[in-house]
Amino acid sequence: MKALKRSPIYIFLIIAAAISIFPFLWIVASATNASVDVSNGRLLPGAELLNNFRNLTEQVELGQALWNSAKISVTTTVLALLIASLAGYGFEIYRSKAKDIVFSIMLLSMMIPFAAIMVPLFQMFAKFSGVLPVIGIDTVASVILPTFTTAFLIFYFRQSSKMFPKEMLEAGRIDGLTELGLFFRIYVPTMRTSYAAGAIITFMSSWNNYLWPLVVLQSPEKRTIPLLISNLGSSYTPDYGMIMTAIVISTLPTALVFFLMQKHFVAGMVGSVK
């Protein structure tokens, strides 16, 4: 009887799951077909995967683009987790009215779209090019610095810190640990699920970032994988099979990171909500 009452819910969930996963299955199937088959809407797998992959590697520097994206994403993720967790930890553990005001102002910055600050950011990095070329236009640093942490990630770590047992900090102080020692030796190991969830969010966002790298990166050898895929689709006669193959390859790292940390991601998000 209970199964009959729940059957509409199960049917709805099955339909929603099928709709959600269909685009990915279509992309995977298209990667195995020729361009003309993709244009004709073929949904069944074909036998052109190796040809599409060979054409892709012959026409573009796929390995270089993947390395550029990996370098930027990993560096951004490490810096974001370190700085955002320190900030969230500080806002929650060391409470004061002044810090609450700063935190509120920081949350207001989440309402400003990135497109609104993109031009001033570009002008700022253009000026850096003449003074500090290492962080000027067309450098890895110019991609990482504006995006290595966000107000949302700081807010997430502050919410997660609300669940942190404060008694552990008092015990650590009695044992003679410094404030940084408390953070790195007690807080970080205890909040590993929150770090895993933050790592997934940051890595996926950085890996799929398109707009800012498009603006600031000018050399072809420094392009990331989203820029490479965009260039593949900009020709007069795009090879859709090759483009779909590149898309499938570009999704593998993010899918791998998510599935490896899936359990920690769920636990970290639930903890931050509580």
Phi, psi and chi 1 to 4 in degrees:
 res  aa     phi    psi   chi1   chi2   chi3   chi4
   1 MET       -  -44.5 -166.1   66.8 -179.6      -
   2 LYS   -63.0  -37.3  -70.2 -176.6  178.2  179.9
   3 ALA   -63.3  -37.5      -      -      -      -
   4 LEU   -67.6  -39.2  -70.1  176.2      -      -
   5 LYS   -66.9  -32.5  -69.4 -177.8  178.4  179.5
   6 ARG   -87.8   -9.3  -66.2  179.6  178.5  178.2
   7 SER   -58.1  -40.0   57.6      -      -      -
   8 PRO   -61.0  -36.3  -23.6   34.5      -      -
   9 ILE   -65.2  -44.2  -61.4  176.0      -      -
  10 TYR   -63.8  -41.1  -67.3  143.7      -      -
  11 ILE   -62.8  -43.3  -66.9  172.7      -      -
  12 PHE   -62.2  -43.3  171.8   77.1      -      -
  13 LEU   -65.4  -39.2  -67.9  175.7      -      -
  14 ILE   -63.4  -43.7  -68.5  171.6      -      -
  15 ILE   -64.6  -43.9  -65.7  174.0      -      -
  16 ALA   -63.3  -40.5      -      -      -      -
  17 ALA   -65.2  -40.5      -      -      -      -
  18 ALA   -64.3  -41.7      -      -      -      -
  19 ILE   -65.1  -38.0  -66.0  174.1      -      -
  20 SER   -69.1  -39.5  -60.0      -      -      -
  21 ILE   -88.9  -14.5 -159.1  173.0      -      -
  22 PHE   -59.1  -45.9  172.2   75.9      -      -
  23 PRO   -57.8  -39.8  -24.4   34.7      -      -
  24 PHE   -66.8  -42.8 -179.5   74.2      -      -
  25 LEU   -63.1  -36.8  -64.9  178.4      -      -
  26 TRP   -66.8  -39.0  177.4   71.0      -      -
  27 ILE   -64.7  -43.9  -69.7  173.0      -      -
  28 VAL   -62.4  -44.0  172.8      -      -      -
  29 ALA   -65.0  -39.0      -      -      -      -
  30 SER   -66.6  -30.1  -61.6      -      -      -
  31 ALA   -65.5  -18.3      -      -      -      -
  32 THR   -99.4    4.1   64.0      -      -      -
  33 ASN  -114.3  161.9  -69.9  -48.2      -      -
  34 ALA   -75.1  164.3      -      -      -      -
  35 SER   -59.0  -41.0 -179.6      -      -      -
  36 VAL   -65.8  -35.3   61.9      -      -      -
  37 ASP   -68.3  -38.5  -65.6  -33.4      -      -
  38 VAL   -64.4  -41.5  178.0      -      -      -
  39 SER   -63.4  -32.5  -60.5      -      -      -
  40 ASN   -82.8   -0.5  -67.5  -28.1      -      -
  41 GLY    82.4   25.1      -      -      -      -
  42 ARG   -65.9  131.1  178.9 -176.1  171.0   92.1
  43 LEU  -106.5  -12.2  -61.5  177.8      -      -
  44 LEU   -87.5  149.4  -62.4  176.3      -      -
  45 PRO   -63.0  149.1  -20.6   31.9      -      -
  46 GLY  -118.2 -157.2      -      -      -      -
  47 ALA  -125.7   25.9      -      -      -      -
  48 GLU  -106.5   13.4  -61.4  -65.3  -38.2      -
  49 LEU   -61.6  -47.2  178.2   60.8      -      -
  50 LEU   -64.7  -39.4  -66.4  178.6      -      -
  51 ASN   -65.2  -41.5  -70.6  -27.5      -      -
  52 ASN   -63.8  -41.7  -69.3  -26.4      -      -
  53 PHE   -66.8  -40.2 -178.9   76.1      -      -
  54 ARG   -65.8  -43.0 -177.6  172.9   59.9 -109.7
  55 ASN   -62.9  -37.5  -66.9  -24.6      -      -
  56 LEU   -64.4  -47.5  178.6   63.6      -      -
  57 THR   -70.5  -26.0   53.9      -      -      -
  58 GLU   -78.5  -30.5  -71.4  176.9   -7.0      -
  59 GLN   -91.4  -30.1  -65.9 -172.4   24.0      -
  60 VAL  -134.0  162.7  -63.4      -      -      -
  61 GLU   -87.9   78.0  -66.1  -67.1  -24.6      -
  62 LEU   -63.2  -45.5  178.2   63.5      -      -
  63 GLY   -60.9  -40.7      -      -      -      -
  64 GLN   -65.3  -41.1 -176.6   64.0   45.0      -
  65 ALA   -65.6  -40.7      -      -      -      -
  66 LEU   -64.6  -40.0  -71.5  172.1      -      -
  67 TRP   -65.2  -41.5  167.2 -113.9      -      -
  68 ASN   -61.0  -45.5  -68.0  -22.0      -      -
  69 SER   -64.9  -42.0  -70.7      -      -      -
  70 ALA   -64.4  -42.7      -      -      -      -
  71 LYS   -62.2  -45.1  179.2  170.5   55.7  176.8
  72 ILE   -68.8  -44.0  -69.0  171.9      -      -
  73 SER   -68.3  -44.0  -60.2      -      -      -
  74 VAL   -66.2  -45.1  171.1      -      -      -
  75 THR   -62.7  -43.9  -54.8      -      -      -
  76 THR   -61.7  -42.3  -59.5      -      -      -
  77 THR   -64.5  -45.2  -58.8      -      -      -
  78 VAL   -63.0  -47.4  172.2      -      -      -
  79 LEU   -65.3  -40.2  -69.8  175.2      -      -
  80 ALA   -64.0  -44.5      -      -      -      -
  81 LEU   -63.7  -41.3  -67.2 -179.7      -      -
  82 LEU   -65.5  -52.0  175.9   62.0      -      -
  83 ILE   -73.2  -43.1  -64.4  174.7      -      -
  84 ALA   -67.2  -38.2      -      -      -      -
  85 SER   -69.8  -37.9   61.6      -      -      -
  86 LEU   -61.6  -43.4  -85.3  169.1      -      -
  87 ALA   -67.3  -46.7      -      -      -      -
  88 GLY   -63.0  -40.0      -      -      -      -
  89 TYR   -62.0  -45.2  171.5   84.1      -      -
  90 GLY   -65.6  -41.9      -      -      -      -
  91 PHE   -63.9  -34.7  -83.2  122.2      -      -
  92 GLU   -88.1  -41.8  178.2   59.2   27.8      -
  93 ILE   -78.6  -41.6  -57.4  -58.5      -      -
  94 TYR  -105.3   78.3  -51.8  106.2      -      -
  95 ARG   -77.9  142.1  -59.9  -66.4  -64.5  -88.4
  96 SER  -162.5  160.0   69.3      -      -      -
  97 LYS   -63.6  -39.2  -69.8 -175.3  178.4  179.7
  98 ALA   -63.0  -42.2      -      -      -      -
  99 LYS   -67.3  -35.5  -71.6  176.3 -177.5  173.6
 100 ASP   -64.2  -37.5  -70.2  -19.7      -      -
 101 ILE   -66.1  -44.3  -66.3  173.1      -      -
 102 VAL   -61.2  -41.7  172.2      -      -      -
 103 PHE   -63.7  -40.1 -175.0   75.5      -      -
 104 SER   -64.5  -41.2  -59.9      -      -      -
 105 ILE   -64.3  -39.3  -65.1  173.4      -      -
 106 MET   -63.1  -39.9 -175.4 -165.7   67.1      -
 107 LEU   -65.2  -34.2  -69.8 -177.8      -      -
 108 LEU   -62.5  -29.4  -72.1  175.5      -      -
 109 SER   -65.5  -19.1   67.7      -      -      -
 110 MET   -67.7  -18.9  -64.3  173.7   61.0      -
 111 MET   -81.5  -11.4  -57.7  173.9   62.7      -
 112 ILE   -89.2  118.9  -56.8  174.3      -      -
 113 PRO   -68.0  149.5   24.3  -32.9      -      -
 114 PHE   -62.4  -32.8 -178.3   77.4      -      -
 115 ALA   -60.6  -26.4      -      -      -      -
 116 ALA   -73.4  -25.9      -      -      -      -
 117 ILE  -108.4    3.9   62.6  173.7      -      -
 118 MET   -66.2  -43.0 -174.7  172.0   59.2      -
 119 VAL   -65.8  -48.5  172.7      -      -      -
 120 PRO   -59.2  -37.3  -24.3   34.1      -      -
 121 LEU   -62.8  -43.4  -88.1  177.6      -      -
 122 PHE   -63.4  -42.2 -178.3   83.2      -      -
 123 GLN   -63.2  -38.0  -67.3  176.4  -19.3      -
 124 MET   -64.6  -46.0 -178.2  177.4   68.3      -
 125 PHE   -71.7  -28.0  -78.9   99.9      -      -
 126 ALA   -64.8  -37.5      -      -      -      -
 127 LYS   -69.6  -35.5  -68.5  179.9  179.5  178.7
 128 PHE   -63.0  -27.9  -75.4  152.4      -      -
 129 SER   -60.0  -32.7  -62.8      -      -      -
 130 GLY   -85.3  -19.3      -      -      -      -
 131 VAL  -105.0  -51.6 -179.2      -      -      -
 132 LEU  -126.5   85.1  -65.2  171.9      -      -
 133 PRO   -58.0  -24.1  -22.1   32.6      -      -
 134 VAL   -66.3  -23.1   69.6      -      -      -
 135 ILE  -118.9   20.1   60.4  173.0      -      -
 136 GLY   -86.1 -168.0      -      -      -      -
 137 ILE   -60.5  146.0  -63.6  -62.7      -      -
 138 ASP    67.3   38.2 -160.0   27.4      -      -
 139 THR  -129.5  159.5   62.4      -      -      -
 140 VAL   -63.6  -38.7  172.2      -      -      -
 141 ALA   -61.6  -35.7      -      -      -      -
 142 SER   -67.5  -23.7   64.0      -      -      -
 143 VAL   -81.8  -38.0  179.4      -      -      -
 144 ILE   -78.2  -45.5  -65.3  173.7      -      -
 145 LEU   -56.8  -43.4  -71.3  176.6      -      -
 146 PRO   -75.0  -11.1  -15.0   30.9      -      -
 147 THR  -125.2    2.9   58.6      -      -      -
 148 PHE   -73.9  -13.2   70.7   85.5      -      -
 149 THR  -152.6  157.5 -168.0      -      -      -
 150 THR  -136.3  161.5   60.3      -      -      -
 151 ALA   -62.9  -34.9      -      -      -      -
 152 PHE   -63.0  -42.5  168.2   77.4      -      -
 153 LEU   -67.5  -38.2 -161.7   60.0      -      -
 154 ILE   -64.4  -43.7  -64.6  173.5      -      -
 155 PHE   -60.0  -41.7  169.2   76.5      -      -
 156 TYR   -61.7  -44.5  163.5   74.7      -      -
 157 PHE   -70.5  -32.0  -88.4  104.2      -      -
 158 ARG   -66.9  -42.1 -176.5 -177.7 -177.5 -178.7
 159 GLN   -64.1  -39.3  -67.5  -59.2  109.8      -
 160 SER   -65.4  -35.2  -62.1      -      -      -
 161 SER   -67.5  -18.8  -61.6      -      -      -
 162 LYS   -64.1  -26.0  -67.5  180.0 -177.9  -64.7
 163 MET   -88.7   -4.9  -55.8  -61.2  -63.1      -
 164 PHE   -74.6  130.7 -179.8   75.4      -      -
 165 PRO   -70.0  111.5   22.7  -31.1      -      -
 166 LYS   -67.3  -20.7  -49.8  -60.1 -170.6  -61.2
 167 GLU   -62.4  -28.8  -62.8   79.5    8.5      -
 168 MET   -65.6  -34.7  -63.3  178.1   66.0      -
 169 LEU   -67.8  -41.9  -62.7  178.8      -      -
 170 GLU   -63.3  -40.0  -63.1  -60.0  -31.5      -
 171 ALA   -64.6  -38.7      -      -      -      -
 172 GLY   -66.1  -38.7      -      -      -      -
 173 ARG   -65.3  -38.5  -68.7 -170.6  179.7  100.8
 174 ILE   -63.2  -34.7  -66.7  173.1      -      -
 175 ASP   -77.8   -4.3  -69.5  -22.0      -      -
 176 GLY    96.0   13.0      -      -      -      -
 177 LEU   -73.7  143.8  -73.3  176.5      -      -
 178 THR   -76.5  172.2   62.7      -      -      -
 179 GLU   -63.7  -40.4  -65.9  -56.8  -46.4      -
 180 LEU   -67.8  -35.4  -76.0  178.2      -      -
 181 GLY   -63.2  -39.6      -      -      -      -
 182 LEU   -60.4  -40.7  -67.6  173.0      -      -
 183 PHE   -67.9  -52.3  177.2   79.4      -      -
 184 PHE   -78.8  -28.5  -73.5  106.1      -      -
 185 ARG   -99.5  -17.8  -62.2 -177.8   62.5  178.6
 186 ILE  -119.1  -53.7  -64.0  179.8      -      -
 187 TYR   -66.2  -51.7  178.8   83.5      -      -
 188 VAL   -59.5  -50.4  173.0      -      -      -
 189 PRO   -62.7  -35.0  -21.3   34.0      -      -
 190 THR   -69.9  -32.9  -55.1      -      -      -
 191 MET  -100.5   31.1  -55.1  -63.6  -68.9      -
 192 ARG   -63.6  -32.0   58.0 -176.7  179.4  -85.4
 193 THR   -66.5  -36.9   55.4      -      -      -
 194 SER   -66.4  -37.9  -62.2      -      -      -
 195 TYR   -65.6  -38.7  -82.6   92.4      -      -
 196 ALA   -63.9  -44.7      -      -      -      -
 197 ALA   -64.3  -43.2      -      -      -      -
 198 GLY   -63.4  -36.0      -      -      -      -
 199 ALA   -65.5  -41.6      -      -      -      -
 200 ILE   -63.9  -47.6  -68.6  174.5      -      -
 201 ILE   -60.7  -46.5  -64.9  170.8      -      -
 202 THR   -70.3  -43.7  -53.4      -      -      -
 203 PHE   -62.3  -45.8 -177.1   85.5      -      -
 204 MET   -65.1  -39.9  -65.5  179.2   68.2      -
 205 SER   -65.1  -42.9  175.9      -      -      -
 206 SER   -69.7  -40.6  179.3      -      -      -
 207 TRP   -63.9  -38.1 -177.2  -88.0      -      -
 208 ASN   -92.4    2.9  -64.3  -40.8      -      -
 209 ASN   -63.0  128.1 -169.4   11.8      -      -
 210 TYR  -121.0  -46.3  172.3   75.1      -      -
 211 LEU   -64.8  -53.4 -178.3   58.7      -      -
 212 TRP   -66.7  -44.6  179.8 -117.0      -      -
 213 PRO   -59.3  -34.7  -26.9   35.9      -      -
 214 LEU   -62.0  -37.0  175.3   66.2      -      -
 215 VAL   -77.0  -43.0  171.5      -      -      -
 216 VAL   -95.2  -23.6   79.0      -      -      -
 217 LEU   -94.3  126.2  -67.0  178.6      -      -
 218 GLN  -117.5  -22.9  -60.0  173.9   -9.0      -
 219 SER   -84.8  134.6  -57.9      -      -      -
 220 PRO   -59.8  -34.1  -23.4   33.1      -      -
 221 GLU   -73.6   -9.2   65.6  -85.9    8.0      -
 222 LYS  -104.8    5.3  -64.9 -178.8 -179.6  179.0
 223 ARG   -68.3  145.1  -70.0  173.1 -179.2  165.9
 224 THR   -89.6  174.0   58.3      -      -      -
 225 ILE   -64.5  -37.5 -167.0   69.7      -      -
 226 PRO   -62.5  -36.7  -25.2   36.7      -      -
 227 LEU   -68.2  -37.9  -60.2 -177.0      -      -
 228 LEU   -63.0  -44.8 -178.3  141.0      -      -
 229 ILE   -64.8  -37.7  -65.8  173.6      -      -
 230 SER   -62.6  -39.3  176.1      -      -      -
 231 ASN   -68.0  -33.1  -71.3  -25.3      -      -
 232 LEU   -63.5  -33.7  -70.7  175.8      -      -
 233 GLY   -89.0    2.7      -      -      -      -
 234 SER   -95.5   -0.8   61.4      -      -      -
 235 SER   -78.8  167.5   59.8      -      -      -
 236 TYR   -69.0  -34.7  -71.6  105.6      -      -
 237 THR  -125.7   78.2   55.6      -      -      -
 238 PRO   -66.6  142.5   23.9  -32.7      -      -
 239 ASP   -90.3   98.6 -171.8  -26.3      -      -
 240 TYR   -66.4  -33.9  -66.9  111.4      -      -
 241 GLY   -62.9  -41.9      -      -      -      -
 242 MET   -67.1  -39.5 -175.4  176.0   66.0      -
 243 ILE   -64.2  -43.5  -66.0  172.9      -      -
 244 MET   -64.3  -35.8  -65.2  -59.0  177.4      -
 245 THR   -63.6  -42.8  -58.0      -      -      -
 246 ALA   -63.9  -37.6      -      -      -      -
 247 ILE   -66.1  -43.1  -67.3  174.1      -      -
 248 VAL   -60.9  -45.0  170.1      -      -      -
 249 ILE   -62.7  -38.6  -66.8  173.0      -      -
 250 SER   -69.7  -25.0   70.6      -      -      -
 251 THR   -85.2  -16.3   58.7      -      -      -
 252 LEU   -61.7  -47.1  -68.2  179.0      -      -
 253 PRO   -59.8  -44.4  -24.3   35.6      -      -
 254 THR   -67.6  -38.4   54.2      -      -      -
 255 ALA   -64.7  -40.1      -      -      -      -
 256 LEU   -64.3  -45.4 -179.9   63.1      -      -
 257 VAL   -61.6  -41.9  169.3      -      -      -
 258 PHE   -65.8  -46.7  178.7   79.0      -      -
 259 PHE   -70.5  -30.4  -75.1  116.0      -      -
 260 LEU   -68.9  -31.3  -72.4  176.6      -      -
 261 MET  -112.2   17.7  -61.0 -176.2  177.4      -
 262 GLN   -59.4  -46.5 -176.3  177.6   10.0      -
 263 LYS   -64.4  -43.2  -67.7 -177.5  179.2  179.3
 264 HIS   -65.8  -33.9  -64.1  -61.3      -      -
 265 PHE   -63.1  -47.4  175.1   77.8      -      -
 266 VAL   -63.2  -45.4  174.5      -      -      -
 267 ALA   -63.4  -40.7      -      -      -      -
 268 GLY   -66.7  -41.1      -      -      -      -
 269 MET   -69.2  -39.5  -66.6  -56.6  -65.0      -
 270 VAL   -64.1  -41.3  170.9      -      -      -
 271 GLY   -63.5  -38.7      -      -      -      -
 272 SER   -70.3  -32.4   67.4      -      -      -
 273 VAL   -70.3  -41.9  171.1      -      -      -
 274 LYS   -61.7      -  -71.9 -178.3  179.9  179.1
